[in-house]
Amino acid sequence: MSDIEIAQKAKMKRIVDLAHDQYGIASEHLVPYGHYKAKLSLDYVTNLDSNNDGNLVLVTAISPTPAGEGKTTTTVGLGDALNRIGKKTIMCLREPSLGPCFGMKGGAAGGGYAQVVPMEDINLHFTGDFHAIGVAHALLSAMIDNHINHGNELGIDPRRIQWKRVVDMNDRALRHITVGMGGPANGYLREDGFDIVVASEIMAILCLATNRKDLKERLGRIVIGYKSDNKTPIYARDLKAHGAMAALLNDAINPNLVQTLENNLAIIHGGPFANIAHGCNTVTATKTGLKLADYVITEAGFGADLGAEKFIDIKARMADLHPKVVVLVATIRALKFHGGVAKDDLNNENLAALETGMANLERHVNNIRDVYGLPCVVCVNHFTFDSDAEIALLMKKCEALGVKAVVSKHWADGGAGAEELATTVVDIVENSPGKHTYVYESDISLWDKIEAIATKVYGAASISADPKVKKQLSDWSEEYGSYPVCMAKTQMSFSTDPNVKGAPSGHNVHITEVRLANGAGFIVAIAGNMMTMPGLPKSPAAERIDVDDDGKIVGLF
């Protein structure tokens, strides 16, 4: 069966009953969205502060390939397995974006028998969080142009507006647009553009805010542009927009509860991409899980060079989080792809390509252990096409690398297929937990932070940028120099070229643009040709998604 067919056959429990039975959460603290999903009151979350924290486990992956790695699937399977062996566990996941669901991915709620449900709801409109983020962003955009139209008392330079518009769909035609056409009645004529909602600074702010007061303060700090001197910033609070924006996000800040196919509680909240944003679910969700459960399994987007680095250097730094161990997800198919095998041939045994592709896994393992300072477990996400010889070679290579590898069959068997992985994780957490180190310290320059990521994590020999970019970083150094850096880079390679597989080294990382995310509290450095508004592929998933006459959705995978 397809993922959606498996999900539609799930025997779900009412979320209000499940939350009460597993964690003693009274119904008065929940706002149900139907029977199987609900928001958890922020007041209830705040009252958990006196609880001891559970153990945090981070799930990441090798560099992504078209073959898929199964990071979310592994997060769910591992969480179910930990619950099976008696460890009270909550999974904390990101919300899927509609753009990729209808574009490349077709769904992002796990797969096989390791899924969160209701799958269709989660992948589509869910509880409206992305809508709220998009509208709050759009409100600020509208208030900027409205202010200019009504006399521009603040002296905003229309040529120096930094705040783009957003929409939660992949649409390359919106990357560069002109607004205000049609004469004076329609506003001020200027160039503009769209990013996808998950790249919005408001998404990052929601994910990093700790309470409503913090949320509103961060929204007020957003720099929307500059005056004509190109030095004096204009903030969202100057437009008196942040209060209304916070009102639009009033419900969105509450974490969402759903369940797995095995009726274990999961929190899905927030969803920034890891290639163009910081790639982690909300601090609120993760901290809530830690106060409720013995173990929290959370994922960081794309490969360990992106999501895991940002989890450590941005989220863990800001929120004082301390992961004990990292699970690195890999598949034999993906490693063969990194070894040069075409996508259509990945199901065929190829030991030579597997051995070559191991370089990618080795780089990620070394980064996790030597750069991030954390113990690592390799989860070999099993496919039926994996041959015994390929599995044996991979296990031998991991043993030589000094890292524990576990073949996990959670896609086919759910939590039962990941019990060995679960016991391995528990053994590390209880006997030899790690303490993370940052890739860079806060007090070095922004340029040096970018260089540290590129050379220590990506294997680059150097970084470069146009004089304009260097000057911008220099100008920001006094006020924002302590901020972490959020690298926007292709997820497909350690380099800035998505076609370079394996573990390239000695390359140059060219920074094409830098952006200030003052509300979020970091600097975005865009490397190479990275787009913050993706486009749809030649054959988008939307072509295969449908709904029958009875309202049953098909085609979400």
N, C-alpha and C positions, 0 to 999 in steps of 0.2 A: 504494500500500500504506500501511497505517497504520504508526505508529512501531514498534509491537511486531512487526508482520509483517516490517518491514525488519530489525529487530534479530535476529529469530529466524532469518533467512537469512544472518546474518553468518558469515564464516569466521574464527573466533577462533583465536588461537595460544595454546598453553599458557603461562600467565603466568610460570612459572619460566623457560621458554626465552626468552620475550620480554624479561624483566628482564635476563637474562644477555647476550643478543645486543645490546640497545640500550645498556645502561648497565654491563655487566660485573658485575652483582650475582650473587654465587654463591648457589646454592640453599640453602646452610646458613643464609643470612640471611633466608630467607622461610619463612613458615608458610602453606602453601596451604590454601585453603577450597575444595576441589574442584580443577578443572583451570584455571579462568579468573579466579580472584581469590585474593589472598594478602595477608597482613600482613607488613610489613617490620620487621625487628627494630630496636628502639630503640637497641640497642648499635651496630648498623651505622650508624644515623643519626648517632649521637654521633661516630663515627669519621670522618665527613665534614667535621668542623668546619674542618679545615685547607684544604679546597677553596675556591677563589674563588667568589663569588656570581655567578649569572647575572643577567639583566635581568628585572625584575618588571613585568608588564603587568596593569592592573586593568580588568576588564570590568564595566560597570554599565549602567543603562538609564534611559529616561524614566519618568515615573510610570506604574505598571502599569494595564492596562485588561483587560476581559474578552476583548479581541481577542488578547491575548498579545504579548509582545515578542521572546522567544527569546534570553534572556541566556545560558542554559546551552548552547543550540544554537550560539550565536556563539562562546562560549569554546572549545567542542570544534572547530568548523569552523576557527577561527583557528589553534588549535594544530596541527591536521592540515595546514593550509596552510603554516605556518611550517616544519614538518618537510618538506613537499614542496619548499620552496625552499632546503633545506639548513641550516636553523637547528634545532639540537638543542633540542626543546621538550617540556615536560611541562605538562599541565593539572592544576590543583588545584581540585577542586570540593567542594561540600557534599553530605552524605548526605541523601537525601529522607526526609521524615517520613511515617509511615503515615497520619496524619490527613488531610492534604491529598491524598495519593494516592487515598484512598478517598472524599474529599470533593469539592473543587473541581478539583484538577489532574489526577488520574489517572495521574501519573508525572512524574518530574523528572530524566531522564537525557539530556536533549537531545531532538532530534527529526529526522525525515527521515533524511538521510545524514550527519548530524553528531551522532552519539550515542556514549555510552559503554556498553559491554556487559560482562557479561551483564545486559541491561536489567531483566528480571524480578527477578533476585536483588538488584540495586542498589535497586530500588524497594520491595522487600518486606523480608525480614529481614536481607539482606546478610551481614555478618560478626558480627552481634549487638551492635554498639556501642550502639545505642539501648536495647536490652534491658538492657545492663550499666548504662547511665546511669540508667534507670528503676528498676532494682533497688537501686542504690546510694542513690538518692534515697528510695526506699521504706524502706530499712533505717534511715536517719536518722529518718524519720517515725515508724516503729515504736518506735525507741529513745527518742524524746521521750515518747510516750504511756506506754511501759513504765516510764520513770523516774518519771513523775508517779504512776503506779499503785502503785509500790513505795516510796512515802514522800516523793518529791520532795525529796531531800537538797539539790539545787541551788537550790531555791526558785523554780522556773520558774512564772511567772504564766500559767495556761492561757488567760487573756484576751489575752495579749500574745505568743502564739506567732506567729512570722512565716513559719514553714516549712510551705507547703502540700504536698499530695500531687501526684503526676503520673501521667499515662497517655499513651501515644503514639497517641491517637485523638481526633478532634474529637467532643466530647460535652458540649453545653451544660448538660445536667442535672446535671453534676458540679461546676459552678462554685461552688456553695454547698451544703455538706452538714453533717450533724451526726454526730459519731462518739461512740462510747462508750455507745450506747443499749442497753437491755436489763438494766440493773442494774450493781452494783459489780463483778461478775465480768468485765465487758466493758470496764473501764477508766473513765476520767474523762469525763463528758459535756461536750462542748464543740463549738463551731462550727469548721468546717474547710472545705476546698475543694480542687479539683484545677486544676492548670495542665497544659498539654500538655508532653511531655518536652522539646521543643526550647526551651521557655521556662525550663527548670530551670536554676538557677545551676550545677549540676554540669555541664550541657552547656557553659556558658560557661567554666567552670574547665578542663574537658578541652581546650577549643579554645585557651585561653591559656597552659596549663601547658607548660613547656619540657622537663621530665623528671619521673621518678617522685617524686623528692624534692620538687620544686616542686608537683606535683599533690597530694601528701599534706599539705603545709603549707597549701595553699590550701583543701583540704577541711576542715582543722582550724580555719580562720579563719571558716568560715560562721557567721553569727549566726542562731541558730534562734529566738530570742525574748529576753524580758527578765524580770527579777525584778519584783516588785510595785511597786518605785519607778519603773518605766518608764525607768530610766536605765542600770542595770547589765546589760550584755549577757550572754547565755549562748551559748557557742560549741560547735560540734560536737566539738571536742577535749575540752570539759568532760564530755561524755557518753562519751568514749573511743570515738567512732564512726568517726573518720577513718581509722584503720588498716584496718579491715574494708572501708570504702568504697573505699579505694585498692586493696585486694585484688580487689574486684569489677571494678575498672577496669584491672586489670593488663594484660590483653590489649587492651582498647579503646584504650589510649593509643598503641598501635602503628599507624602509618598503613596504609591499604588501597591496594593496587595493582590496577587493572583496565586495560582497553584501549579504544581507540576502534574504530569500524568499520574504520578504516584501519590497525589494529594498531599504534597509537602508545600509549605508556604514559601513564596518568593516575592521579592520586592522589585518592581520595575519602575525606574524613575530617572528621567533625564536621558539625553541621548546625543551628546556631541560626537562628531566623527573624530577619529584619531589622526587622520591624515591632514585635516584642515582645522582641527580644534584639539581639545585636550583629551577626548576619547574615554571619559569615565562617567559612570552614573553619579548621582548626587551624593554629596557628603551626608546629607540628611538620611538618605536610604542606607548608606554603609554604616553610619553610626547607630541608626535604629537597629539594624541587624545585629551589631556587636553588643548592644544592650539587651537584646532578647535571647540570643542563641549562644551556644558554646562555640560554634564554628560559623563563619561567614565566608562564602565563596563569591568572589566578585571578579568581573572580567575587565580588561582594558583593551581598547579597540586595536584591530590589525596586529602587526607583529610587535615583538618585544622591543624593537628599536623605536617604535612610536608610542603606542598606548602604554606599555609598561614604563618607559622612560618618563612619560608625562605623569603617570600615576605617582611615581616616586618623587619627581622634581617639582611637580605642581600640586597635585591633590594631597599627597601624604605630607608634604612640607607645610601647606596651608592649614590642613585639618588635623595635624598631629596624629596621623595614622601609622600603624606599624605592622606591615605584613610579616608573617612568620616564614612563609615558604612560597615559592612560585611554581606553578604547574605550566610547563611549556608544551603546547599541543602541536603535534606534527602528524602527518600522514605519509605513508610510503609513496602514494601517488604524487603528493606535492613535492617531496624530495626528488623524485624522478624528474619532475618538471624543472626543478632547479638544476638538475643534471643534464638538461638539454632535450628531454623527450617531449614531443608534441602532445597537445591535450588529447587528441584522438587515440593516441597509442599508450596512454598511461595505465591501462588495464593489463598490459602485457608485461611479463617478467623482464626486468632489465637490471641486473645487479651492478653493472658498470655505471649506469646513470645514477642509480641509488647511491653508490659510493661517492660519485662526484658531487651530487646534491647535498650530501651530508655536511659539506662546508657551510651551508647556510645554517643548519641546526647547530653546528659547533660554534659559530660566531655568536648566536643568540645565547647559548648555554654559557659561554665565557663572559658575555656581557652581564648576564644575570648574576653569576657568581663573583666575577672580579670587579665589575664596574658598579653594579647595584648592591653587591655584598650579601646576596641572599642565597640560601640553598635552593636547588632546582630539581624537579622531577620531570622527566619527559613522559608525556602521555602519548602513546602511539594509538591514535584514533583509528580503529580497525575497519578496513573495507573488505568485502568478500573476495575481491580480486587480489588481495595481498597473498603472495605465495609464501610457503614455509621458508624457502631459501632467503627471500627478501627480509622476512621478519628476523630470521637468525642473523643475517648480516647487520641489520640495524641494531639489534640488541648487542652484538659483539662490538660494534663501533661505539655505542654509548658506554659500554663497560670500559673500553680503552680510554674513553674521554673522562671517565671517573664520575659519571652521572647515572643515577638510577633511572631505568626506563621500564615502563609497564605497558603492555598491550591491553587496551581497554575496549570492551565491546558494548558500551552503553547505548550506542545507536540502535543496535539490534535487541539488546536484552535489558535496557533501562538501568536502574540502579544496581541490579544484580551483576551486570556486566562490568561494573566499575568498582567492585568491592576491593580488589587488590590495590587499585589506585588509592582508594579511600584509606586503607590500612597503612599504606606507604606514607601518605600525607600525615596521618595521625602520629605515626612513629617519629617523623621529623619534628612535628610541632611539639610533641611531648618530651623528646629527648635531645634534639639539637636544633632548636629554632634559630632563625637568623635575625640580624638587626641590619636594616638597610643603610646604605650610604648614598649620598647624593652625587650626581655626575659632576656638579659644580657647587661652589659655595655662593651665598647670596651677595657677598661683598666684592666679587670681581666684576669687571665691566660687562656690559651686554654683549659686546663683540666677543669677549673671551668666553662667555657662556655658550654662544653659538658655536664657537670653535671647539669647545670642550665636547659638546654633543657630537659634532661632526667627526672629530678625530677619535674620541674614546668609544663611541657607540657605532657610528657608521663606517669606521675604518678609513676615513678620508685622510689625505695628507695635508689638505689646506682648505680654507674657505676664501671666498672673494665676494665683492659687491661693488656696485657702481658708487662713485663719490657721493651721489645724492643719498643713497641708503646709509653710507657710513656717517655722513653729516647728521642724518636724522637720529641715528643711534647715539651719536655724541651729544646732540642737543637734549636728548631725553635722559642722559646719564645722571644729571644732578637730582632730578625729581623722581625718576622712575628706575634708577640704576640698580636698585635692590630687587626688582621684579624678576621672576623666573621667565624663561623663554619657552614659547610654544611653537615648535617647528611645524610648518605646513609643508609636507614633502610626500612624494609618491609612496604608497604603502608597498609597492611591488618589488622594491629593490633597496639595498643599503645605500645606493647612489641616488642621484636625482633623475636617472634615466630608468623608466619602468621596464625596459627591455633587458637590462643587465641583471642576470640571475646569479644565484650562488652567494658568494661572499666577496664582492669586489673590495679592493683596497688600493690606497694610493691615489684616489680620485680627488677631484676638487668639488666642493659644494658651493654653488653660486647662489647668493641671496638676492632675489630680484625685487623684493619689497618687504617693508616692515610696517606693522600696524600696532597702534597702541590700544590695548583692551584695558582701560583704566578701571572700569567697574569690576571686571573679572580679576584684575591685578596681575596681568602678565603682558608680555610683548609677543606678538605673533611675527615670526620670521618666515617668509614664503621663499622656498628653495626651488629653483628650476621653473618648470612650466606648470606648477600646481594651480589648479582652478578651485575657487571657493564656491562655484556654481557648476556642478557636474552636468554632463549631457546624457541623454538616453543612448543606449547602444543601438546597433543596426536592427537587432531583433529584441525589443524590450520585453520584459516579463509581462507587461500589460497586454500583449497580444494573446497571452494564454490564460489570463485571469477573467473569470466570468461569474455570473450568478444565475441559477436556474429559476424556473417559475415559482418554486417554493421558497425562494430566498436563500438557498444553499450556495455558498461561495465555493468555487473550484479554481485550481490553478495557482494557489499560493503554496510555494514550496519552501 
